[in-house]
Amino acid sequence: MQSRHIQTDGLRQQILEAGSGPLVLLIHGFPELGVSWRTQVQALADAGYHAVAPDMRGYGGTDKPKDRDAYSILHLVGDMVDLVRALGETSCVVVGHDWGAPVAWHSALTRPDVFRAVFGLSVPFQPRRPKGPPTAAMAAISKRLGMGDLYINRFQADDAHAVFDVDPATALRKAFYCYDGATPDGRQSTGFIAEGETFISTVPDDAPLPPWMSEAQFAEYVAAFAAGGFKGPLDWYRNLDRNWSLTAHLQDARITVPAAFVVGDRDPVRHYSGQHEAGLKDWAPDLRMQVVVPGAGHWIQQERADEVNDLLLGFLRMPGVA
């Protein structure tokens, strides 16, 4: 396993990679890094695949454009297309977790010639809503429930990243804790933030690191976010409505390549995106696998590394996948 930089069209990306064979691209989410896939990279390499996990645009050792508009879904998918080509390949299987899942789903949706199969974790494919941009719909749901603002709406503010940048270690520790499967009921995040609170203040101050994360692993995250900040990662969220505008041509489009989806049954993200799980096969007709892992939370590829590795390798070995 090695880490190196690779130049793609207009972006210098840092990647973690190992192995040789068919290419498998692993896309992380928020607030993570390519190293969140370390156990998958090793397992895939051992099984005869070339596993590559980049730090995504705005994260870690990869370039961080200053312009908010540089973080649209079209840029993120384009980065992955460019990375495949820069690695000397013409196609791959794409795997995505959290924010990386929408990137993976849209990669397969828009470029099935490049991304021949897709494996999503934690966040199901969410088709474009024809009635209007997503943040207004989220705000209406929040108002109806009377639970405060969904954190995604709070992240739209120009200065939303500032509270994270003040103390990256506390922000990261609380984020990992409140979305973890081992965190007790009542201490997990609901995703909603009351007036006067922030994403960070809603999590107890005594939140420990999750049981699967060592101090050394945590130090990698803290160093990366202390150096790079949270503006780029939150700019992904600030492009949600713009993404809606940019993807009108994808209205009612379906994912035609082989697909799989895995989620933890204690993943708090299911509170606000879980409704898309039931109709997933309507949008990905060649859905080969849909698994709910008992007791697992949001950071599933790290919480349940062995189970995820077995499921991923099982999917890759299915006819027509890898």
Secondary structure, 3 states (H helix, E strand, C coil): CEEEEEEECCEEEEEEEECCCCEEEEECCCCCCHHHHHHHHHHHHHCCCEEEEECCCCCCCCCCCCCHHHHCHHHHHHHHHHHHHHCCCCCEEEEEECCHHHHHHHHHHHCCCCEEEEEEECCCCCCCCCCCCHHHHHHHHHHHHCCCEEHHHHCCCCCCCHHHHHCHHHHHHHHHHHCCCCCCCCCCCCCEECCCCCCCCCCCCCCCCCCCCCHHHHHHHHHHHHHHCCHHHHHHHHCHHHHHHHCHHHCCCCCCCCEEEEEECCCCCHHHHHHHCCCHHHHCCCEEEEEEECCCCCCHHHHCHHHHHHHHHHHHCCCCCC
